[in-house]
Amino acid sequence: MKAISKSQIKRDALVKATISLVNNNGFHATPMSKIAKMANVSPATIYLYFENKQDLVNQVYIEVKAEFSTYAFKDYDSEVDVETGFEKIWKNIANYKLKQVDQSLFLSQCDNTPMIDEESRQEGLKHLQPLLELWERGKNEGVIKPLSPYLLYAFTIYPISFLVNMENRNLCSIGKGELEKAYSTAWNSIKI
């Protein structure tokens, strides 16, 4: 088993602190000094890993997006029919968001802020390529409505974040039955 270096431990602590503070305080109320304090490192240590706050936030966004995507496309086979493929991806995403609440909340915040630069957003989009390709195939096969990827995402994937937020606020519970209903609703909103 490979040992984790002291350097990697510090960097991981900075990433974790950034996610936690942004989730609790927002981007603008999360100064580098608070990130360093929560990560238990000196403020100067941050600059060994990141150029500035913008670089820190962009790198954390890309890392979390990559982790999210790995989970989203776990066991996905691009050769299966569109509905089966979509169900696999959708349920993987839902399970990720239910299990990795902090990372999911951070990604939701990133979706709604100008803090993430366009280059990082485009890099994040690359991680969703299998889903975009599945939707395109679905449109070509006449299985999915001919909508933009933004509308498809808005009606199928984005609502998962809302449901997870409501569960975190104890306003609803997302059990297996509710998850199945949510999936059916998402699929029905885009299928022809």
C-alpha positions as CSV (number, residue, x, y, z in Angstrom):
1,M,0.0,0.0,0.0
2,K,1.4,3.4,-1.0
3,A,2.0,5.9,1.8
4,I,0.5,9.3,1.4
5,S,3.1,12.1,1.5
6,K,3.0,14.9,4.0
7,S,2.6,17.3,1.1
8,Q,-0.5,15.4,-0.2
9,I,-2.0,15.3,3.3
10,K,-1.7,19.1,3.5
11,R,-3.1,19.6,0.0
12,D,-6.0,17.3,0.8
13,A,-6.7,19.2,4.0
14,L,-6.8,22.5,2.0
15,V,-9.3,21.0,-0.5
16,K,-11.5,19.6,2.3
17,A,-11.4,23.0,4.2
18,T,-12.3,24.9,1.0
19,I,-15.3,22.6,0.3
20,S,-16.5,22.9,3.9
21,L,-16.1,26.7,4.2
22,V,-17.6,27.5,0.8
23,N,-20.6,25.3,1.6
24,N,-21.1,27.0,4.9
25,N,-20.1,30.6,4.1
26,G,-20.2,31.0,0.3
27,F,-17.2,31.8,-1.9
28,H,-16.8,35.5,-1.0
29,A,-16.9,34.9,2.8
30,T,-14.2,32.2,2.6
31,P,-10.9,34.0,2.9
32,M,-7.6,32.1,2.4
33,S,-6.7,32.7,6.1
34,K,-9.8,30.7,7.2
35,I,-9.0,28.0,4.8
36,A,-5.5,27.7,6.1
37,K,-6.7,27.8,9.7
38,M,-9.3,25.0,9.1
39,A,-6.7,22.9,7.2
40,N,-4.3,23.5,10.1
41,V,-1.5,24.9,7.9
42,S,0.1,28.3,7.7
43,P,-1.4,30.7,5.2
44,A,1.8,30.7,3.2
45,T,1.4,26.9,2.7
46,I,-1.6,27.5,0.5
47,Y,0.6,29.2,-2.1
48,L,2.8,26.1,-2.4
49,Y,-0.1,24.4,-4.0
50,F,-2.3,27.2,-5.5
51,E,-1.4,30.5,-7.1
52,N,-4.3,32.4,-5.5
53,K,-7.9,31.9,-4.3
54,Q,-9.2,31.7,-7.9
55,D,-6.8,29.0,-8.7
56,L,-7.6,27.1,-5.5
57,V,-11.4,27.2,-6.2
58,N,-11.0,26.3,-9.9
59,Q,-8.7,23.3,-9.0
60,V,-11.0,22.1,-6.3
61,Y,-14.0,22.4,-8.7
62,I,-12.2,20.3,-11.4
63,E,-11.1,17.7,-8.9
64,V,-14.5,17.3,-7.4
65,K,-16.1,17.2,-10.9
66,A,-13.7,14.5,-11.9
67,E,-14.5,12.4,-8.8
68,F,-18.2,13.0,-9.4
69,S,-17.9,11.9,-13.1
70,T,-15.9,8.7,-12.2
71,Y,-18.8,7.8,-9.9
72,A,-21.5,8.8,-12.4
73,F,-20.1,6.6,-15.2
74,K,-19.1,3.6,-13.0
75,D,-20.3,0.4,-14.7
76,Y,-21.8,2.4,-17.6
77,D,-21.7,0.6,-20.9
78,S,-22.1,3.0,-23.9
79,E,-23.3,0.0,-26.0
80,V,-26.6,-0.4,-24.0
81,D,-29.8,1.1,-25.2
82,V,-30.4,4.8,-24.4
83,E,-33.0,4.3,-21.6
84,T,-30.9,1.6,-19.8
85,G,-27.8,3.8,-20.1
86,F,-29.6,6.9,-18.8
87,E,-31.0,5.0,-15.9
88,K,-27.6,3.7,-14.9
89,I,-26.0,7.2,-15.1
90,W,-28.9,8.9,-13.4
91,K,-29.0,6.5,-10.5
92,N,-25.2,6.7,-10.1
93,I,-25.4,10.5,-9.9
94,A,-28.3,10.3,-7.4
95,N,-26.3,7.9,-5.2
96,Y,-23.2,10.1,-5.4
97,K,-25.2,13.2,-4.4
98,L,-26.8,11.3,-1.5
99,K,-23.5,9.8,-0.3
100,Q,-21.1,12.7,-1.0
101,V,-23.2,15.5,0.3
102,D,-20.4,18.0,0.9
103,Q,-18.9,17.6,-2.6
104,S,-22.4,17.7,-4.2
105,L,-23.3,20.9,-2.4
106,F,-19.9,22.4,-3.5
107,L,-20.6,21.5,-7.1
108,S,-24.1,23.0,-6.8
109,Q,-22.6,26.2,-5.5
110,C,-20.1,26.2,-8.4
111,D,-22.9,25.9,-10.9
112,N,-24.4,29.1,-9.5
113,T,-21.4,31.4,-9.2
114,P,-19.2,33.5,-11.5
115,M,-16.3,32.5,-9.2
116,I,-15.4,29.5,-11.5
117,D,-13.7,30.7,-14.6
118,E,-14.8,29.6,-18.0
119,E,-11.8,27.5,-18.7
120,S,-12.5,25.4,-15.6
121,R,-16.2,25.1,-16.5
122,Q,-15.2,23.8,-19.9
123,E,-12.8,21.3,-18.3
124,G,-15.6,20.3,-15.9
125,L,-18.0,19.8,-18.9
126,K,-15.5,17.3,-20.5
127,H,-16.1,15.0,-17.5
128,L,-19.8,14.8,-18.6
129,Q,-19.0,13.7,-22.1
130,P,-20.5,10.2,-21.9
131,L,-23.8,11.6,-20.8
132,L,-23.8,14.3,-23.6
133,E,-23.0,11.5,-26.1
134,L,-25.8,9.3,-24.8
135,W,-28.3,12.2,-25.1
136,E,-27.1,12.9,-28.6
137,R,-27.5,9.3,-29.6
138,G,-31.0,9.3,-27.9
139,K,-32.0,12.3,-30.0
140,N,-30.7,10.7,-33.2
141,E,-32.5,7.5,-32.5
142,G,-35.8,9.4,-31.8
143,V,-35.9,8.2,-28.1
144,I,-35.2,11.6,-26.5
145,K,-36.8,14.9,-27.2
146,P,-34.6,17.2,-29.4
147,L,-33.7,19.5,-26.6
148,S,-30.4,21.3,-25.8
149,P,-28.1,19.5,-23.3
150,Y,-28.9,22.4,-20.9
151,L,-32.6,21.7,-21.0
152,L,-32.0,18.0,-20.7
153,Y,-29.7,18.6,-17.7
154,A,-32.2,21.0,-16.1
155,F,-35.1,18.6,-16.2
156,T,-33.2,15.4,-15.3
157,I,-30.0,15.9,-13.4
158,Y,-30.4,19.3,-11.6
159,P,-33.5,18.2,-9.7
160,I,-31.4,15.6,-7.9
161,S,-29.5,18.4,-6.1
162,F,-32.8,20.0,-5.1
163,L,-34.0,16.7,-3.6
164,V,-30.8,16.2,-1.7
165,N,-30.9,19.7,-0.3
166,M,-34.5,19.1,0.9
167,E,-33.4,15.8,2.5
168,N,-30.5,17.6,4.2
169,R,-33.0,20.1,5.6
170,N,-35.2,17.2,6.8
171,L,-38.1,18.3,4.7
172,C,-38.3,15.0,2.8
173,S,-36.7,11.6,2.9
174,I,-35.3,10.0,-0.2
175,G,-35.6,6.3,0.1
176,K,-35.5,3.7,-2.6
177,G,-39.2,4.3,-3.6
178,E,-38.8,8.0,-3.8
179,L,-35.6,7.6,-5.9
180,E,-37.5,5.3,-8.3
181,K,-40.3,7.9,-8.6
182,A,-37.7,10.7,-9.2
183,Y,-35.9,8.6,-11.9
184,S,-39.2,7.8,-13.7
185,T,-40.2,11.5,-13.6
186,A,-36.8,12.5,-15.0
187,W,-36.9,9.9,-17.8
188,N,-40.5,10.8,-18.7
189,S,-39.7,14.4,-19.0
190,I,-37.2,13.8,-21.8
191,K,-38.4,10.7,-23.6
192,I,-40.5,10.9,-26.7
